[in-house]
Amino acid sequence: MKSKTIAFSLQKGGVGKSTISGVASFLLSQKGYKVLHVDMDSQANSTQLLTEVEDATETFDERDVLEAIKQQNPHPFILNISENLDILPSTDYLATLDQFLFNEFNQSPGVALFNIIEKIREAYDFIIVDTPPALSILTINSLFAADYVVIPTNLEKFSYNAIERFLGTVQEVNEFKTEQVNSSIEVLGILRSMHDKRRSDNKIFSDMLEETYQDALFETIIHRRATTGRLPIFGFQGNTELPSAVRQHRSFIEELIQRV
């Protein structure tokens, strides 16, 4: 199987990127795929979710994706979490990456993550990249490194409005990537998340997404569930609520595998 790098991204916070990308990495590894999770969000939420550490910055200081990029060598910084699942963790210090890229990096700032992923691509079936909640050099690096992008969105006005702008961003990065390395990014689809059946506006925006982006939508909709919300508390190992917490995500993973 050829390795596939998938970024989970939208230049909008609060849409569930970290949870969805973290659960995706876990479920793919449970299906027997060799997975690397790359946390490119300095909030480090997906790092905390997958490693179950309380303070990612204290735990992974100088052993994170920032150092991997600075040294252009990922190998010393990859942490094994469980069978088939590794991570390049994040810390608060990842927020300083732009200073390094614009002041010390001797190539285009947008290719730094791509370079290190190319060095380990053959070791994995899937490389899942979590991205920050705003457009930045971290986002650009994540998209440039990706073969595919999944766009999680909650069902609210600001997130709906952000999709068109983000698709423009993907197109711009795609043109740059084609020029630089003669490969491209494919949008795998838009994933509706955090759907609250009690809110009429959620139904309205779900219908609007179907009307505007019908061909791009995943059929799966991730509804709000208390068990999913408690995943950061109870984690994946020994969590009796896990089957309920990830049931909807399993359906999404089946769609994702069919699309890549």
C-alpha positions in Angstrom: 0.0 0.0 0.0 1.3 3.4 -1.0 1.6 5.8 2.0 -1.0 8.5 2.2 -0.6 11.8 4.1 -3.9 13.3 5.1 -4.3 16.8 6.7 -7.4 17.6 8.8 -7.8 21.3 8.3 -10.0 24.4 8.2 -8.9 27.9 9.1 -11.5 28.0 11.8 -11.3 26.9 15.4 -13.9 24.8 17.3 -14.8 22.4 14.5 -13.3 19.2 16.1 -10.1 18.8 14.1 -8.0 17.6 16.9 -10.5 15.0 18.2 -11.4 13.8 14.8 -7.8 13.5 13.5 -6.7 11.8 16.8 -9.6 9.3 16.7 -8.8 8.7 13.0 -5.2 7.9 13.8 -6.3 5.5 16.6 -8.9 3.7 14.5 -6.7 3.3 11.5 -4.0 1.8 13.7 -6.6 -0.5 15.2 -7.5 -1.7 11.7 -3.9 -2.9 11.2 -2.5 0.1 9.3 0.8 1.6 10.4 0.0 5.2 11.3 2.0 8.3 12.2 0.1 11.2 13.8 1.8 14.6 13.3 0.5 17.3 15.6 1.0 20.7 13.9 -1.1 22.7 16.3 0.8 24.4 19.1 -2.2 23.8 21.4 -1.1 20.1 21.4 -4.7 18.8 22.0 -4.3 15.8 19.7 -1.0 15.0 21.3 -2.6 15.1 24.8 -5.5 13.0 23.5 -3.4 10.2 22.0 -0.5 10.2 24.6 -2.8 10.8 27.6 -0.3 13.2 29.1 -1.5 16.2 31.2 1.1 18.7 30.0 2.5 18.1 26.5 4.9 21.0 26.7 6.5 19.8 29.9 6.6 16.2 28.7 7.8 16.7 25.2 10.0 19.8 25.4 12.7 19.6 22.8 11.3 16.1 21.8 8.6 17.4 19.5 7.8 18.1 15.9 9.4 21.6 16.2 12.8 20.0 16.8 12.2 17.5 14.0 11.6 20.3 11.6 14.5 22.4 12.8 16.9 19.4 12.5 15.1 18.2 9.3 15.3 14.8 10.8 12.1 13.2 12.3 13.6 9.9 13.5 14.8 10.9 17.0 11.5 12.6 17.8 8.9 9.9 16.8 7.2 8.4 19.8 5.6 5.0 19.8 2.1 5.1 21.4 0.9 1.6 20.7 1.1 -1.2 18.2 0.9 0.5 14.7 0.6 4.0 16.1 3.4 6.6 16.4 3.3 10.3 17.0 5.4 13.4 16.3 4.1 15.4 19.3 3.5 19.1 19.6 4.2 21.6 22.4 3.5 25.3 23.0 6.9 26.1 21.4 5.6 25.1 17.9 4.1 28.6 17.8 7.7 29.9 17.3 8.2 27.8 14.1 7.7 30.8 11.8 10.6 32.6 13.4 12.9 29.7 12.5 11.5 29.3 9.0 11.8 32.9 8.0 15.1 33.6 9.8 17.2 30.4 9.6 15.6 27.9 7.2 17.5 27.9 3.9 14.6 26.8 1.7 11.1 28.0 1.1 9.3 28.2 4.5 6.4 26.1 3.2 8.4 22.9 2.5 9.9 22.2 5.9 7.3 19.6 7.1 7.2 18.0 3.6 10.9 17.4 3.7 10.8 15.4 6.9 7.7 13.4 6.0 9.4 12.3 2.8 12.2 10.8 4.9 9.7 8.5 6.8 6.9 8.1 4.3 7.7 4.5 3.4 7.5 3.4 7.0 3.7 4.2 7.3 0.4 3.5 5.6 -1.1 6.7 6.8 0.3 9.9 8.1 -2.4 12.0 9.7 -1.7 15.7 10.3 -3.6 17.8 12.8 -3.5 21.5 12.0 -4.0 24.8 13.9 -7.3 26.7 14.0 -6.1 29.7 11.9 -4.2 30.2 8.7 -0.5 30.3 9.4 2.8 28.9 8.2 1.9 25.8 10.2 -1.2 25.4 8.1 0.7 26.0 4.8 3.4 23.4 5.8 0.7 20.9 6.7 -1.2 21.3 3.4 2.0 21.3 1.3 3.0 18.0 3.0 -0.4 16.4 2.4 -1.6 14.2 -0.4 -5.2 14.7 0.8 -7.1 17.1 3.0 -10.3 16.4 5.1 -12.2 19.5 6.0 -14.1 19.1 9.4 -16.8 21.7 10.0 -19.3 22.3 12.6 -22.8 23.4 11.5 -22.6 27.1 12.3 -22.5 30.2 10.1 -18.8 31.2 10.6 -17.6 27.7 9.9 -19.8 27.4 6.8 -18.4 30.8 5.6 -14.8 29.6 6.2 -15.0 26.7 3.8 -15.0 28.6 0.6 -12.0 30.7 1.8 -10.2 27.6 2.9 -10.7 25.9 -0.5 -9.1 28.9 -2.0 -6.1 28.5 0.3 -5.8 24.8 -0.7 -5.8 25.8 -4.3 -3.0 28.4 -3.8 -0.9 25.8 -1.9 -1.7 23.3 -4.6 -0.3 25.5 -7.3 2.8 26.1 -5.2 3.2 22.4 -4.5 2.9 21.5 -8.2 5.6 24.0 -9.1 7.9 22.9 -6.3 7.6 19.1 -6.3 5.3 18.2 -9.2 2.6 16.7 -7.0 -0.8 17.9 -5.8 -3.3 17.9 -3.0 -6.8 16.3 -3.3 -9.7 17.4 -1.1 -11.1 14.1 0.2 -14.3 15.7 1.5 -16.1 17.9 4.0 -17.0 16.2 7.3 -19.9 17.6 9.2 -19.1 17.4 12.9 -20.4 18.4 16.3 -24.0 18.2 15.0 -26.5 19.0 17.8 -30.0 17.6 17.0 -31.5 20.0 19.4 -30.4 23.1 17.4 -32.5 24.0 14.3 -29.6 26.0 12.9 -27.5 22.9 12.8 -30.1 21.3 10.5 -30.2 24.4 8.4 -26.5 24.6 7.8 -26.3 20.8 7.2 -28.8 21.3 4.4 -26.9 24.3 3.1 -23.7 22.2 2.9 -25.6 19.5 1.0 -26.8 22.1 -1.5 -23.5 23.8 -2.0 -20.9 21.0 -1.6 -23.0 17.9 -2.2 -20.4 15.9 -4.2 -17.7 16.8 -1.6 -19.6 15.8 1.6 -18.9 12.6 3.5 -22.1 10.8 4.2 -21.1 10.4 7.9 -22.2 13.1 10.3 -20.4 13.3 13.6 -23.1 14.1 16.2 -22.3 15.6 19.6 -22.0 12.8 22.1 -21.1 13.1 25.8 -18.9 9.9 25.5 -16.9 11.5 22.7 -16.5 14.7 24.7 -15.1 12.6 27.6 -12.4 11.0 25.5 -9.7 13.5 26.6 -10.5 12.6 30.2 -10.6 8.8 29.9 -8.5 8.2 26.8 -8.4 5.1 24.6 -6.9 2.5 26.8 -9.3 0.8 29.3 -12.1 3.3 28.5 -15.4 1.4 28.8 -17.1 4.2 26.9 -14.9 3.8 23.9 -17.3 1.8 21.6 -19.9 4.6 22.0 -17.4 7.4 21.8 -16.0 6.4 18.4 -19.0 4.6 16.8 -19.7 7.5 14.4 -16.0 7.9 13.6 -15.7 4.2 12.5 -18.3 5.0 9.7 -16.2 8.0 8.7 -13.0 5.9 8.6 -14.7 3.4 6.2 -15.6 6.3 3.9 -12.1 7.7 4.1 -10.4 4.4 3.2 -12.7 4.1 0.2 -11.8 7.6 -1.0 -8.0 7.5 -0.9 
